Amino acid sequence: MTKTEYLSLYEKYLKGNCTPEEIEALQDYSDDFSLAAPEEISPEKVELLYSRLKLAIQDKERTKTRPLYWRISVAASIVLLLFAGLMYSLHSIQQAPALSLAKEVKPIYPGSNKAVLTLGDGRTIILNNAGNGEIASENGTQVRKDSDGLLSYQVGETISEELVYNTVSTPRGGQYSLILPDGSKVWLNAETKLKFPNRFVGDKREVDLDGEGYFEIAKNKQKPFFVKANGVSVKVLGTHFNVMAYKDEPVVRTTLVEGRVIMSAAGQSVYLILGQQGLFSKDGLMVSNADVEGDLAWKNGYFVFNDESLGTIMHKISRWYNVDIDMQTTNKLSYTGSVSRFKNIDEVLKVLSLTGTVKFKIEGRRVIVSN
């Protein structure tokens, strides 16, 4: 199965339309992997390690397992030891597994399309349980859910001048997409809230984001679009971009995919062009090269980690699988790799544990991380 076919099936799964055979095909999908060898290691050592790695992969294939290997970014003096540990763990994983499950543990499944819509009058609608068609009407605006689970707004004749705000909230283990009253489309990641009016009036369009969202903004030169998120304002006219603004993350990140945006925070402003991202933290506002693949991976059905700490990785896992993380480790390593968000949590954790640098124990909906 190609990556395109995988993504198509993944979208179908999120809508609850997969057949048992298609679900099995998704579960059998094998991810890409890579190991990076730093320049400090001699070419001879690299070739030796690589040849051993290929042999280890072949051994595991004979037992019909599909492991995914990870790059580990550390000081050159210990990289070789870690690679050796990885080689050892690949051969001995069956004798000393680094992932333990409590007896009779229930599977922890990946997230899916689920969210709650809160209307201006306080009514709430569980979107994943709502039927198709019109699900609400406020101030002349119809709120509809189509057969693909997409939420949309159809602006009709105004009943009153009062501005009515709606909020779509995804829980941990959920994601959702919607079309705003101006035609802009938004994808919401897990544990995210988006607040917006049910019609845009005046000389600007403005929404509030808490969490992470990907935006495709409908062009309107007369009404610029603003995303307010955790002390940051992103101004656009018509473009595609991702905003990550979780309150428990140290950085608010705007990643530009198409067009141009202005990112402002704490009295500073930066102008982003294609291939750039804006970062706001306690150190201020700065611009860097964008990791578009990594930042949009959640929307495309993947976890992609590029030199990320174990803590950051576990944050993402916690949100998507709706689990609590108990960090009992001093692990300071950085990891690089990718794995499908469709897989159950134990499969994802096994991928990490294959490095031989971390262990996991699952107790109910609690994941204990140790050395």
Secondary structure as UniProt FT lines:
FT   HELIX           3..14
FT   TURN            15..16
FT   HELIX           20..27
FT   TURN            39..40
FT   HELIX           43..62
FT   TURN            63..64
FT   STRAND          71..73
FT   HELIX           76..92
FT   TURN            93..95
FT   STRAND          99..101
FT   TURN            103..104
FT   STRAND          112..113
FT   STRAND          116..118
FT   TURN            120..121
FT   STRAND          124..126
FT   TURN            127..129
FT   STRAND          133..138
FT   TURN            139..140
FT   STRAND          141..145
FT   TURN            147..148
FT   STRAND          151..155
FT   STRAND          165..170
FT   TURN            172..173
FT   STRAND          174..179
FT   TURN            181..182
FT   STRAND          185..188
FT   STRAND          192..197
FT   TURN            202..203
FT   STRAND          205..216
FT   TURN            221..222
FT   STRAND          225..229
FT   TURN            230..231
FT   STRAND          232..236
FT   STRAND          240..245
FT   TURN            247..248
FT   STRAND          252..258
FT   STRAND          261..265
FT   TURN            266..267
FT   STRAND          268..272
FT   TURN            274..275
FT   STRAND          276..281
FT   TURN            282..283
FT   STRAND          284..289
FT   HELIX           292..295
FT   TURN            296..301
FT   STRAND          302..309
FT   HELIX           310..321
FT   STRAND          324..328
FT   STRAND          334..340
FT   TURN            341..342
FT   HELIX           345..353
FT   TURN            354..355
FT   STRAND          359..363
FT   TURN            364..365
FT   STRAND          366..370
//
